[in-house]
Structure formats: C-alpha cells, structure tokens
Amino acid sequence: MEIRVLRYFLTVVREESITKASEVLHITQPTLSRQLAQMEEDIGVKLFDRGTRKIKLTNEGILLRRRAEEILQLVDKTEKELVEQEEQVEGKISIGCGEIAAVQLLPKIIESFRRKYPRVTFDIFTATADLVKEQMEKGLLDIGLLLEPVDMEKYEFIRLNIREKWVVLMKSDDPLSKKETVSAKDLSVLPLILPRRMNVQSELASWFGNYYEKLDIVFTSNLSTNSAIMVNGGLAYSLVIEGAVPFWNQSKVTFRPLDPPLTATSVLAWKRGQPFSLATTKFIKHIQCFLGMDKP
C-alpha cells in the first residue's frame, strides 16, 4: 500500500467524486480509477460503494479512512521533523560595527532571530567602518554596521532610518558644558581630537569651514571610548558620534551637540556575491524582514 495512493484515496473520500478528486490531484480520471481499483485488489476488500451518485465508503473503507488519516499524519510529521533536523541552523555570525547609535538595533534583531535559531551565536567586532570593511573583504566578518560616508560598490546594504549625531566630548566641569550647543568658532581655539577616518575628517572639514586650517588637532582616534579617556585627562576635546556616549558616566565626561547640527547615516551591509553559511544567509533574510524590506 503506497503513501501516494493513500493520499489519492483520502482525496476521493473528501470530494465524494472520482472526477472532482482527479481535478484536485491533477491526474486523469481513468488513472485515478485504476489506482483505486488496484489498491482494492491488493488488499482484497471493497472500499467504495459505486452504486450511488456520490461515492460512499463501505465499512472496510471507513476503517481504511481512519487508519489512512493516522498514517499520513504521522508521515507528514516525520517528514517535517527530518527536514527540520537537516536544516538545524547553528554556527557563529560575525558582525563588525562602530560605536554608533544604530548598534541599538542589533539586540532586537538578534533576540528575535535567536528565538527561531537558538543554536546560533554571534561575534561582535568593534572598529571603524574602514577596518570593518577591510575585515569583510578578507571574509573575516559576515556583516558590517557602517557609518557613512563609505564606498558601497561591492556590497548589498540597507540604509538605516537613524540619524547619527555628531557631538563634542568635554569634561563635565568644563566651562563649555554650560552651553547648550557648540559652534565651530568655539572649537577653533581649543585642542581637539578628530576621528581617524579620512573621509569623516572631510565631512568635519566642511562643517568647520574656514576655521579648519587653523585647528589645533592634538590626536586622531579610531574609537570614541579611547578619545574619551584623553578628554577625561584634560588633554583635548573630542568630536565623536553620539551613539555610545549616553552609556558613559557623565559625571566625568559629558557632551554637547554641534551648531549647526551635523549628522550622518549608517548602513547594514554584506559583501555582494560572498558565499555565506546557512546561519548567516538566514540572518541576512531575517534582517531584511525585520526592517520591512524584501531586498536592500
């Protein structure tokens, strides 16, 4: 007794007609009738009463229907379990990101993903967008959360609807902390720490305008945490993205927004044409669904 024929049998029972069942099953009526007749011959009992307008089951047919439903339910459950076992997703996904506000999206995305795939773990690598991209190029990172401006020619990406705000770090008791905002003129006479990324420096140069050439740039720094240590030591004022600042102890180091405001965007990106693990492939799809996008 074949599983396929059992499915044919239950379809006929449900439709109460070989003609309708053949249409549902997309096979010809003679083929279906022949399959059912062969099944009756194989098991040696009559299953259908064909003397009425609608097909009715004999007592043996009623018993087979009950058993066939149980058998097929078990078959479907077993097939599903085998597929799930085969596709059991596990492994490690590596994500590179800077100290930016958009990082606050990651816990929500990862938490919802791990509810479905609890065996997947994550490795978070913190660095500038340039270094993250370099690691992605080498295949050492799967996904990057990158502060723009950044060249995305080789990448698939989703631009996030989060504005990254530039601020200036200072000691909490600094006279400049009494101001609500800080201008280029205010900073033009102070020792400064600028980001290490050259394309970001270009953005800041445009913001400073004519003051830029006269700036006293004491340090460049790739991460705002280390530059904050220099600020706390009273060495300089640091221009950073606000992202991680709210989580710091502002009794020692505080910040003020720039005037006029300076903002940037960020992107979630992965290398185009890169062969990824099953876990990473599913995570990329999850990101797209989570952010309400079918494609970047």
Sequence and secondary structure as in RCSB ss.txt:
>XXXX:A:sequence
MEIRVLRYFLTVVREESITKASEVLHITQPTLSRQLAQMEEDIGVKLFDRGTRKIKLTNEGILLRRRAEEILQLV
DKTEKELVEQEEQVEGKISIGCGEIAAVQLLPKIIESFRRKYPRVTFDIFTATADLVKEQMEKGLLDIGLLLEPV
DMEKYEFIRLNIREKWVVLMKSDDPLSKKETVSAKDLSVLPLILPRRMNVQSELASWFGNYYEKLDIVFTSNLST
NSAIMVNGGLAYSLVIEGAVPFWNQSKVTFRPLDPPLTATSVLAWKRGQPFSLATTKFIKHIQCFLGMDKP
>XXXX:A:secstr
  HHHHHHHHHHHHHT HHHHHHHHTS HHHHHHHHHHHHHHHTS  EETTSSS EE HHHHHHHHHHHHHHHHH
HHHHHHHHHHHT   EEEEEEE SSGGGGGHHHHHHHHHHH TTEEEEEEE  HHHHHHHHHTTS SEEEEESS 
  TTEEEEE S  EEEEEEEETT GGGGSSSEEHHHHTTSEEEEES HHHHHHHHHHHGGGGGG EEEEEESSHH
HHHHHHHTTS EEEEESTTGGGS TTTEEEEEEES  EE EEEEEETT    HHHHHHHHHHHHHTT S  
